[in-house]
Amino acid sequence: MILVSRANAFTDEIQSQKPITLSVIVPVFNEEEVLPIFHHQLSEALSRVSEENVEVVYINDGSSDNSWSVMSTLESVSAQINCINLSRNFGKEAAMSAGLDYAQGGAVIFLDADLQDPPELVPKMLKYWHQGFDVVNMKRRTRAGESTFKRLSAFIYYRLLNFLSDVKLEADVGDFRLLSRRVVDQIRSLPERNRYMKGIMSWPGFKQITVEFDRPERAAGETKWSFVQLVKLAISGITSFSVKPLKMASWFGAALSISAFIYALVVLFKTLFFGESVAGYPSMMLIQLFLGGVQLLAIGILGEYVGRIFVEAKQRPIYLVMDERRLAKKEGVNSETS
C-alpha cells in the first residue's frame, strides 16, 4: 500500500508538471441550484479525456446567492479547479474575459453553468482541435424551452447583425465554442473595454469548423437575462463591430434633405402659378414630427458611439478580482489500495 501511495504521488507530481491541455471556462451568476449538477456532468465528460491535463476555471461574477461557497467546495478526479471571485457583477462579457486571462490550456472551451451547453460534447470539440481546427463553433440546431418570440427575435438579430457588421458572425452560435491558444492570445491582446465576446471570438478568423447540436432546457433555476439586457447586448454587438448605423443615418438624412428640397420646389411652383390656401396644418405637423424623430434617432445613434469612446478613453480595468482558490485534482480510488 505504501508503494502504491508513493506511485500515486509520483504520478500526481508528473501530472502537475505537464502543460495544461484544456481549460474549461464557466462564468457563474446566481447558479447555486444547478452548479452541483453541472459539475457532476462536466466531470463525467472530462473523465472521457483522461489522457489530457485539464483545468476548470469557474468565474463567480458577483453572485448574490451562495454560488461562490458552492464552487469553492467542488471536487474532481478529472481536472484541477480554479475558482475566481470577481469583486462585483461586471457582466458575462467581463467574466469571460477574466476566464481567458486565467486559463492556461492549449485549448479553451466556454460553457454555461445552466447545462444548456451540453458538457458531453467537450470530447468531440477537443477531437476537432486535435485535427488542427483553431475554432470549433457550436451551432444551435434547436432551442428547447424557449418561447417562439425569443427564437424569432434571435433569428432576426443574427441576420441583422451580419448585415450590419464588418465581421462575419456564424448565425445561432453563442458563447459555447472552443478556441485554440493562438486565438486566445490574439483576443487577450485586444485593448478594448467594451466587449461583445461573440464578435470578438469571431474576429481573429483562423481555421474554423461549425458543429450543430440540440440545445436542451435549463437544468434548474431561471435565466438571468432580461429583455432589456438582451436589447443592450444586441446594441453593443452592432456598435462594437460596425459603423454602418452612422452611415445609414447619414444616407437617410441626405435622402430626406433631397426630398424636402424637391417638395419645397413643388410648393413654390404651386404658390407662384396656382396660389395656395392656408389649409395643410395636419400634414405640416406630421412632417415636422417625422423630421424631429429622425434627427433624435440619428443623435441617439451618434451618442452610442460617443459613449463607447468615452468608456475606452477612461481605460478602467474590465474586471476586478476579490479572491482566488485553486483546488487540486482529487486523487481517485485505486483498486490496489482496497
Secondary structure as UniProt FT lines:
FT   HELIX           2..17
FT   STRAND          22..28
FT   TURN            32..34
FT   HELIX           35..46
FT   HELIX           47..49
FT   TURN            50..51
FT   STRAND          54..60
FT   HELIX           67..72
FT   STRAND          80..86
FT   HELIX           92..102
FT   STRAND          107..110
FT   TURN            113..114
FT   HELIX           119..121
FT   HELIX           122..130
FT   TURN            131..132
FT   STRAND          135..143
FT   TURN            144..145
FT   HELIX           148..164
FT   TURN            171..172
FT   STRAND          173..180
FT   HELIX           181..188
FT   HELIX           197..202
FT   TURN            203..204
FT   STRAND          208..215
FT   HELIX           227..240
FT   HELIX           244..273
FT   HELIX           281..314
FT   STRAND          321..327
FT   HELIX           335..337
//
